[in-house]
Amino acid sequence: MHSVTTRRLTAVFVAGAASLAVLAPAASAGEAGPHQGTQTAASQTAASQTAAAKLPAKLTVKSYTAYLKAQRTPEAKRTLKSFSALPAAKKTAFVGYLQNGKIYASLFRQLKGNLNRPVKTVTPYNKDVKFVHEVSSSKNTKGAASVSYTATETIYGIPVTSEKLTLHYKIVKGKVQRGARAVAKVTNVNAAVAIKGGGVKVAVKGIARADVTWKATPKVQAVGKPVLKDQAVTGHLNTWTASLIHG
């Protein structure tokens, strides 16, 4: 993604249980000649289509409630309590928003600011769905600095997905040092998609930058295609930049 010396770090990922979907195992291909390769590619395409066809057609209020009850995370318990308190019409709309692939695909942002000054922006998708972007940062007298960027989708004020990337780095004698580290985490109570991330990469030449690629895979047919996003945080001497863009 970035042609610089990189260092692979550990990312922590939290995703909802796959209680609503039946996922077919990925087909594996060995060595093959030209004709066999074509047949293998066709077989893989057919297998992907078959796997997609096996997914539930859509998420319902009943199935989403069952999904939340089956989770054992604090986030799922809070969401269940808030979701259960909604009127019937809003529950139906809520579930519709969850499986609208265009909404999650619209969650992106580019931000910049100064260290030790928090930033929060709220971007409405519509009157019910909002995207909340928050960046907290710090820099102490010893030169230790950190930047944490969280992007959250909310429906009726209830968080349903949250992607967080935190970068730690050090500044000595006015220069950003090598050895930056980062951690990424996703919190997801949207039963319509499974969200996972790839490795985190941190640049160590002059600037500290962390990147993680998130992949949202449909768990119901109504969502449509998978969505890839790249989340990044860059630390400077006194400022930072952050972004969430399409991968």
C-alpha positions as CSV (number, residue, x, y, z in Angstrom):
1,M,0.0,0.0,0.0
2,H,2.9,2.3,0.8
3,S,6.4,1.7,-0.6
4,V,8.3,2.3,2.6
5,T,10.0,0.1,5.2
6,T,7.1,-1.4,7.2
7,R,6.6,-3.2,10.4
8,R,3.8,-5.7,10.8
9,L,1.9,-5.3,14.0
10,T,-0.9,-7.0,15.8
11,A,-4.5,-6.0,15.1
12,V,-7.4,-6.9,17.3
13,F,-10.6,-7.5,15.6
14,V,-14.1,-8.0,17.1
15,A,-16.9,-9.2,14.8
16,G,-20.5,-10.4,15.4
17,A,-21.1,-14.2,15.3
18,A,-22.1,-15.7,12.0
19,S,-25.4,-17.1,13.4
20,L,-27.4,-15.9,10.4
21,A,-25.3,-17.2,7.6
22,V,-24.0,-20.5,6.2
23,L,-20.6,-19.8,4.7
24,A,-19.3,-22.3,2.1
25,P,-15.6,-23.2,2.4
26,A,-13.4,-21.5,-0.2
27,A,-12.4,-23.7,-3.2
28,S,-8.7,-24.4,-3.4
29,A,-6.8,-24.7,-6.7
30,G,-3.6,-26.7,-7.3
31,E,-1.3,-26.4,-10.2
32,A,-3.1,-26.8,-13.5
33,G,-2.5,-26.4,-17.3
34,P,-4.2,-23.6,-19.3
35,H,-7.5,-25.5,-19.9
36,Q,-7.6,-26.8,-16.4
37,G,-7.0,-23.2,-15.1
38,T,-9.9,-21.9,-17.0
39,Q,-12.1,-24.7,-15.7
40,T,-10.9,-24.0,-12.1
41,A,-11.7,-20.3,-12.4
42,A,-15.1,-21.1,-13.7
43,S,-15.6,-23.6,-10.8
44,Q,-14.5,-21.0,-8.3
45,T,-17.0,-18.4,-9.7
46,A,-19.8,-21.0,-9.6
47,A,-18.8,-21.8,-6.0
48,S,-18.9,-18.2,-5.0
49,Q,-22.3,-17.8,-6.6
50,T,-23.5,-20.9,-4.8
51,A,-22.2,-19.7,-1.5
52,A,-24.0,-16.3,-2.0
53,A,-27.2,-18.1,-2.8
54,K,-27.0,-20.0,0.4
55,L,-27.0,-16.8,2.5
56,P,-30.4,-15.7,4.0
57,A,-32.2,-13.4,1.6
58,K,-32.5,-10.7,4.2
59,L,-32.3,-9.7,7.8
60,T,-35.6,-9.5,9.8
61,V,-36.5,-8.0,13.1
62,K,-36.9,-11.5,14.5
63,S,-33.6,-12.8,13.2
64,Y,-31.7,-9.6,14.3
65,T,-33.1,-9.9,17.8
66,A,-32.1,-13.5,17.9
67,Y,-28.6,-12.6,16.7
68,L,-28.2,-10.0,19.5
69,K,-29.4,-12.4,22.2
70,A,-26.9,-15.0,21.0
71,Q,-24.0,-12.6,21.4
72,R,-22.2,-12.4,24.7
73,T,-20.5,-9.0,24.3
74,P,-21.4,-5.8,26.3
75,E,-22.0,-4.0,22.9
76,A,-24.6,-6.6,21.8
77,K,-26.3,-6.4,25.2
78,R,-26.5,-2.6,25.0
79,T,-27.7,-2.7,21.4
80,L,-30.4,-5.3,22.3
81,K,-31.7,-3.1,25.1
82,S,-31.8,0.0,22.9
83,F,-33.2,-1.9,19.8
84,S,-36.0,-3.5,21.9
85,A,-37.1,-0.1,23.1
86,L,-37.8,1.2,19.6
87,P,-41.3,1.3,18.2
88,A,-42.2,-1.5,15.7
89,A,-41.9,0.8,12.7
90,K,-38.4,2.0,13.7
91,K,-37.3,-1.6,14.3
92,T,-38.3,-2.5,10.8
93,A,-36.5,0.6,9.4
94,F,-33.4,-0.1,11.6
95,V,-33.0,-3.6,10.2
96,G,-33.5,-2.2,6.7
97,Y,-30.6,0.2,7.2
98,L,-28.4,-2.5,8.5
99,Q,-28.6,-4.5,5.3
100,N,-28.4,-1.5,3.0
101,G,-24.9,-1.9,1.5
102,K,-24.8,1.6,0.1
103,I,-25.0,3.0,3.7
104,Y,-21.9,1.3,5.0
105,A,-20.1,2.0,1.7
106,S,-20.8,5.7,2.3
107,L,-18.8,5.8,5.6
108,F,-15.6,7.7,4.7
109,R,-13.8,10.8,5.9
110,Q,-10.6,12.8,5.8
111,L,-9.5,14.7,8.9
112,K,-6.6,16.7,10.2
113,G,-5.8,18.5,13.5
114,N,-3.4,19.3,16.2
115,L,-2.0,17.0,18.9
116,N,-3.8,17.3,22.3
117,R,-6.9,18.7,20.7
118,P,-9.8,16.3,20.2
119,V,-11.9,16.4,17.0
120,K,-15.4,15.1,16.5
121,T,-17.6,15.4,13.4
122,V,-21.1,14.1,12.8
123,T,-22.2,13.5,9.2
124,P,-25.8,12.6,8.6
125,Y,-26.5,10.0,5.9
126,N,-30.2,10.8,6.4
127,K,-32.4,11.8,9.4
128,D,-32.0,8.4,11.1
129,V,-28.4,7.3,10.2
130,K,-25.3,9.2,11.1
131,F,-21.6,8.8,10.8
132,V,-19.5,9.9,13.8
133,H,-15.8,10.5,13.3
134,E,-13.7,11.1,16.5
135,V,-10.0,11.6,16.9
136,S,-8.2,11.9,20.2
137,S,-4.5,12.6,20.5
138,S,-1.8,13.4,23.0
139,K,1.8,14.5,23.2
140,N,3.7,14.7,26.5
141,T,6.8,16.5,27.6
142,K,8.9,13.4,27.1
143,G,7.9,13.2,23.4
144,A,5.5,10.3,23.6
145,A,2.6,10.9,21.1
146,S,-0.5,9.0,20.1
147,V,-3.4,9.4,17.7
148,S,-6.6,7.4,17.9
149,Y,-9.2,7.6,15.1
150,T,-12.7,6.0,15.4
151,A,-15.3,5.9,12.7
152,T,-18.8,4.9,13.8
153,E,-22.1,4.3,12.1
154,T,-25.2,5.0,14.2
155,I,-28.9,4.3,13.6
156,Y,-31.3,6.3,15.8
157,G,-28.3,7.1,17.9
158,I,-27.4,3.4,18.4
159,P,-23.8,2.4,17.3
160,V,-23.8,-0.5,14.9
161,T,-20.2,-0.5,13.6
162,S,-17.1,1.1,14.9
163,E,-13.6,1.0,13.4
164,K,-10.7,2.2,15.5
165,L,-7.1,2.7,14.6
166,T,-4.6,3.9,17.2
167,L,-1.0,5.0,16.5
168,H,1.8,5.4,19.1
169,Y,5.1,7.1,18.2
170,K,7.9,9.1,19.8
171,I,9.4,12.5,19.1
172,V,13.0,13.2,20.1
173,K,14.8,16.5,19.5
174,G,12.1,17.7,17.1
175,K,12.1,14.5,15.0
176,V,9.7,11.7,14.7
177,Q,11.5,8.5,15.6
178,R,11.5,5.0,14.2
179,G,9.7,2.3,16.1
180,A,6.1,3.5,15.8
181,R,3.4,0.9,16.7
182,A,-0.3,0.6,16.2
183,V,-3.4,-1.4,17.0
184,A,-6.7,-1.7,15.1
185,K,-10.1,-2.9,16.4
186,V,-13.5,-3.2,15.0
187,T,-16.8,-3.5,17.0
188,N,-19.7,-4.8,15.0
189,V,-23.3,-5.5,15.9
190,N,-24.6,-5.4,12.4
191,A,-25.8,-9.0,11.7
192,A,-25.9,-8.2,7.9
193,V,-22.1,-8.0,7.5
194,A,-19.0,-9.5,8.9
195,I,-16.1,-7.1,9.2
196,K,-12.5,-8.1,9.4
197,G,-9.2,-6.3,8.9
198,G,-5.9,-7.1,7.4
199,G,-2.4,-6.4,8.8
200,V,-1.5,-3.0,10.2
201,K,1.6,-1.3,8.6
202,V,3.6,1.5,10.1
203,A,6.1,3.6,8.2
204,V,9.3,4.4,10.0
205,K,11.0,6.9,7.7
206,G,10.5,10.4,9.1
207,I,6.8,10.1,9.6
208,A,4.7,7.5,11.5
209,R,1.8,6.2,9.6
210,A,-0.6,3.3,10.3
211,D,-2.9,1.6,7.8
212,V,-5.5,-1.1,8.1
213,T,-7.8,-2.5,5.4
214,W,-11.3,-3.5,6.5
215,K,-13.4,-5.9,4.5
216,A,-17.1,-6.1,5.1
217,T,-18.5,-9.4,3.8
218,P,-22.3,-9.8,3.3
219,K,-24.1,-12.2,5.6
220,V,-27.4,-11.7,3.8
221,Q,-28.1,-11.4,0.1
222,A,-29.7,-8.0,0.5
223,V,-26.4,-6.3,1.3
224,G,-24.9,-7.0,-2.2
225,K,-21.2,-7.0,-2.8
226,P,-18.3,-6.9,-0.2
227,V,-16.9,-3.5,0.7
228,L,-13.2,-2.7,1.2
229,K,-12.0,0.4,3.2
230,D,-8.6,1.7,4.1
231,Q,-8.2,3.5,7.4
232,A,-5.1,5.5,8.1
233,V,-3.5,7.7,10.7
234,T,-0.3,9.7,10.3
235,G,1.5,11.4,13.2
236,H,3.6,14.5,12.8
237,L,5.5,16.8,15.2
238,N,2.5,18.8,16.4
239,T,-0.3,17.6,14.1
240,W,-1.9,14.5,12.7
241,T,-4.0,13.4,9.7
242,A,-6.5,10.6,9.5
243,S,-8.7,9.1,6.8
244,L,-11.2,6.4,6.0
245,I,-11.5,5.8,2.2
246,H,-12.6,3.2,-0.2
247,G,-10.0,0.4,-0.5
